Amino acid sequence: MKIEEVKSTVRTQRIAAHSHVKGLGLDEAGSALQSAAGLVGQKAAREAAGIVVDLIKSKKMAGRALLLAGPPGTGKTAIALAIAQELGNKVPFCPMVGSEVFSNEIKKTEVLMENFRRSIGLRIRETKEVYEGEVTELTPVETENPMGGYGKTISNVVIGLKTAKGTKQLKLDPSIFDALQKEKVEVGDVIYIEANSGAVKRQGRSDTFATEFDLETEEYVPLPKGDVHKKKEVIQDVTLHDLDVANARPQGGQDVLSMVGQLMKPKKTEITDKLRMEINKVVNKYIDQGIAELVPGVLFIDEIHMLDLETFTYLHKSLESPIAPIVIFATNRGRCVIRGTTDIVSPHGIPLDLLDRLLIIRTLLYSTSDMEQIIKLRAQTEGLQLEDPAFARLSEIGTSSTLRYAVQLLTPAHQMCKVNGRTLITKDDIEDVHSLFLDAQRSSKHLSEKNNKFML
């Protein structure tokens, strides 16, 4: 008899470099714990970041930015992500790298402005007349196709909705049936349908079905209270860039050749400043009326030294804008020439007038014990098992080379372990993969010794 295990249909998420970071790991007094929320060590930097989070929440961070400066592999990106986690899931977080601004298709300043707009959220509150409840019946009513032929067409759809107070049966337009199919609505789902527009929103699976084997469900929600037909406050979260894109008109003619040309050559078209100004006027009007609320998010620009003098000047101006996100820069450079110039040397490759506007947080190299804790955390995140001497050896390798290199050895060591028919990674597995792969220091040493063997 052959017995096979059924694989779970739950989607497996890719484990990224900072999947384990859940926050800054501070106590109630704002002091950093040694290891908490996925972060280890860097106590001074984390406590400083905690103060910045408090400034952002109290809306006292306007016109300023944050710079995380330190050697490679000291947790600059991790701290930036932790700040975003502390601010909450609904706060927009837009990461980018300094070199992204150098595009062949659009201007440098346009790339920066687009990312600035992605980092600013707008929370719109509207009171709408809706039908809300758990779907008890979903029956499309078919009729003969008025155009002739063999197929049938849907004339209307009958849907039953149930709340804690009662039930109601609705007869809806066939266009709403298309919306129901797009949202993948089934019997047992909790939905609401807007009375005016006919828009359908699936909120989740009813918690009365929580005991069944629902493998595909995202989340369970309680049965709605009150009547099926009610007035409900609907909250929508959008970014200013979403509004820009929604209001931009497609370029090109309406003839077949133009349409095919647009399909074959998808290019980014610039959204004009005039359009953005019009959207800003509407946004300000909504804010004044109390319909909407501005949610400044976080724009994280890594490798800030890659920007040139022109983009630095633009950033200086953008930070003073009344509608600006919280900007976090990161760099691993010391004193270097500002890009776009030939002889102007400045700390971190940033002009002094912009440096004046920055709160600078320094990150330091990790100690051996901190590295061992981080490697244990990464191994746990990736579901790997290591013996204690293997952890100690990896932390030694991280101290002599870099933490990133030590963490990267985990997966090859696990593969070596599997080949040998084991599940526990030993110190010998670490030594084997360390001898097979080179870190940057050993590679550069090898290059200097064998330089005459390589092409110039």
Secondary structure, 3 states (H helix, E strand, C coil): CCCCCCCCCCCCCCCCCCCCCCCCCECCCCCECCEECCEECCHHHHHHHHHHHHHHHCCCCCCCEEEEECCCCCCHHHHHHHHHHHHCCCCCEEEEEHHHHCCCCCCHHHHHHHHHHHCEEEEEEEEEEEEEEEEEEEEEEEEECCCCCCCEEEEEEEEEEECCCCEEEEEECHHHHHHHHHCCCCCCEEEEEECCCCCEEEEEEEHHHCCCCCCCCCCEECCCCCCCEEEEEEEEEEEHHHHHHHHCCCCCCCCHHHHHHHHHCCCCCCCCHHHHHHHHHHHHHHHHHCCEEEEECEEEEECHHHCEHHHHHHHHHHHCCCCCCEEEEEECCCEEECECCCCCEEECCCCHHHHCCEEEEECCCCCHHHHHHHHHHHHHHHCCEECHHHHHHHHHHHHHCCHHHHHHCHHHHHHHHHHCCCCEECHHHHHHHHHHCCCHHHHHHHHHHCHHHCCC
